[in-house]
């Protein structure tokens, strides 16, 4: 029978604590579902809510991409590219 070594938890990396989230990051994650829920409850059709919230997300993504390109911070480039691609896919889906 082979010798089995029990797994242990990975050691924390010194000097790399988890970064706390900023208010802008938290607000961005919470704003779209809240806005969509309020609009849907007020009688707007779900398709229109999704189109409106997607458009707002596309405008925000375009703003981020523009700022990244103007400031030259390329570390955020892959994230901005992924967000832009998701916004384009969402905008191209047919609406009922």
C-alpha positions in Angstrom: 0.0 0.0 0.0 1.4 3.4 -1.0 2.1 6.0 1.7 -0.5 8.8 1.6 0.4 12.2 2.9 -2.5 14.3 4.0 -3.1 17.5 2.3 -2.5 20.7 4.2 -3.9 24.2 3.7 -1.7 26.4 1.5 0.4 28.9 3.4 -0.7 32.6 3.1 1.6 34.7 0.9 3.4 37.2 3.2 2.7 40.8 2.3 -0.2 40.1 0.0 -3.4 40.6 2.0 -6.7 40.6 0.1 -7.4 44.0 -1.3 -10.5 45.5 0.1 -13.1 46.5 -2.5 -13.7 50.1 -3.1 -17.2 51.7 -2.9 -17.2 52.1 -6.7 -16.6 48.4 -7.2 -19.4 47.4 -4.8 -21.8 50.0 -6.2 -21.2 48.8 -9.8 -22.0 45.2 -8.8 -25.2 46.2 -6.9 -26.5 49.0 -9.2 -27.5 47.0 -12.2 -29.6 44.3 -10.5 -31.3 47.0 -8.3 -32.1 49.2 -11.3 -33.3 46.3 -13.3 -35.5 45.0 -10.5 -37.1 48.4 -9.9 -37.8 48.9 -13.6 -39.3 45.4 -13.9 -41.5 46.0 -10.8 -42.7 49.3 -12.2 -44.1 47.6 -15.3 -41.3 47.7 -17.9 -41.0 44.5 -19.9 -38.1 42.3 -19.1 -36.7 42.5 -22.6 -36.7 46.3 -22.4 -35.1 46.2 -18.9 -32.3 43.9 -20.2 -31.7 46.1 -23.3 -31.6 49.3 -21.1 -29.2 47.8 -18.5 -27.0 46.3 -21.2 -26.8 49.6 -22.9 -25.8 51.3 -19.7 -23.2 48.5 -19.2 -21.9 49.1 -22.7 -21.5 52.8 -22.1 -19.6 52.1 -18.8 -17.4 49.6 -20.5 -16.6 52.0 -23.3 -15.7 54.6 -20.6 -13.3 52.1 -18.9 -11.7 51.1 -22.2 -11.2 54.8 -23.2 -9.7 55.7 -19.8 -7.4 52.6 -20.0 -6.2 53.6 -23.4 -5.7 57.3 -22.5 -3.8 56.5 -19.3 -1.8 53.6 -20.7 -2.6 51.3 -17.8 -2.4 48.0 -19.7 -3.0 45.8 -16.6 -6.7 46.4 -16.9 -6.7 45.8 -20.7 -7.8 42.1 -20.6 -10.6 42.8 -18.2 -11.8 45.8 -20.3 -11.6 43.7 -23.4 -13.6 40.9 -21.9 -16.3 43.4 -20.7 -16.4 45.0 -24.1 -16.8 41.6 -25.9 -19.6 40.7 -23.5 -21.4 44.0 -24.1 -21.1 43.5 -27.9 -22.5 40.0 -27.6 -25.4 41.2 -25.4 -26.2 44.0 -27.8 -26.3 41.7 -30.8 -28.7 39.2 -29.3 -32.2 39.5 -30.9 -34.9 41.0 -28.8 -38.4 39.5 -28.8 
